[in-house]
């Protein structure tokens, strides 16, 4: 008697499995997701009056002089620029050559970057002098 009960359960399970395989698309319709196309990103252009700037250590130096960032519609994005000065990776005189990196990132994910050379001519690096007890 127990054999027949086990066989009966196995037959019912097999029939359910076959029905599930052949009719699953009707029982569980495929979920359709609405695809959205990402918003077009803004095209940004960073431009310079000169690709190389020079600084001799006299007066103030503004990394933003002669730099402009605009989008494809001509909107001025210069206020959104960030700048950093790094040593030049390959330079004849590494003590007197730097690279100014400019970047702008907008909320829509748009991003642009550019760089220009900064030459330090006759520039003396800042120094600190300590006077000891014997001075």
N, C-alpha and C positions, 0 to 999 in steps of 0.2 A: 504494500500500500504506500509506503514512504517513497519507493522508487517512482511510482506514478505521480505523486505530488511534486517531486523534484523535477521529473521530466515535463510535467505540465507548466511549472514555473519557467523552466528553460525555454519551452516552446513559446510561451507568452512573451518572454523577454526578447527572443529572437524576432518575433513578429513585430514587436514595438520598435526594435532597432531598424528593421527593414523599412517600416513605415516612416521612421524618423529620417532615414537616409533619403528616401525618395520624395518625401513631402516636406522636408525641412524649410525649403524656400517659401512655402505657403504658410507654414506654421510660424516661422520667424522671418518675416520679410526683412530684406536688407535695409539697414538704417541709412538714409540718404542725408549727407551733410552738405550744407550749402557752402560752396567754395567762394571765397572772397579773394579778389586780386589785391595784392598789396598796393597801397597808394604810391603813386609815382614820387620818387625822391627828387628833391630840389638839386639842380645842377649849380654848383658853386665854383667860382673862379677867383683865385688869389693872384694878384699881380703886384709887381714892384716897379718903381721908377728906375732902380738900378739893381742888378743881380748881385753886385758886390758893394758893400758899404765900408767906409774907413772911419776909424776913431783913433785920435791921438792922445786921449786922456784929458784933454782940456774941455771944460764945460760939461753940459749934460748930454747924454746920448739917449735918444728915444728909438727903441727897436721898431716902433710903429711908423716912423717917418718914411714916406714913400710907399706905404703898403696899403692895398685896398682889396676888399673881398666883396663880391657882388653875386647875386643869383642870376638865373637866366632872364628874369624880368627887369634886371637893372637895380633891384633893391640893394641898398648898401648894407652889408653884413660885417663891416670892419669892426664894429663894437663887439662882435661875438668872437673875434680872433683871440687866441692865446699864443704866447710866444715863449720860447725857451732857448737859451744859448748853451751850446755844447762844444767841446773841443772837436776840431775837424779830424775825421778818421784818417784821412791821408792828406798831409800838408807838408810843404817844403820846410816851413818853420812852425812847428806845432805850438810854440809858445805865443805866437802872434797871429794865429789863424783860428777862427771859430766858425761855427755854423749856427745860424738863427733858424729855428724850426717854427713854422706857423701852422696852426690847425684851427678848424672851426667845425663844430658838430651841432646840428640843429635837432629839434625835438622829433622831426619826422625820420630821423636816422641818417639824414644826409651828412656827408663828411667830406672834407677836403683838407689837404695839407700841401705845404710848399716849403722850400728852404732857400736861403741865400747866404752868401759868404760875408763874414765880418772880419776885416783885417785890422789888427791893432798895431798901428804904426807909431814908433817912438813912445810906446806906452810902457810905463813902469807899473808892474803889478803892485797892488797894495801890500804894505809891509807893516809890521808891528815891531817897535823897539822897546825893550825892557831895560830899565836902569836899576842896577843892583845897589847894594849897600855901599860899595866902594866908589860909586860915581859921584 
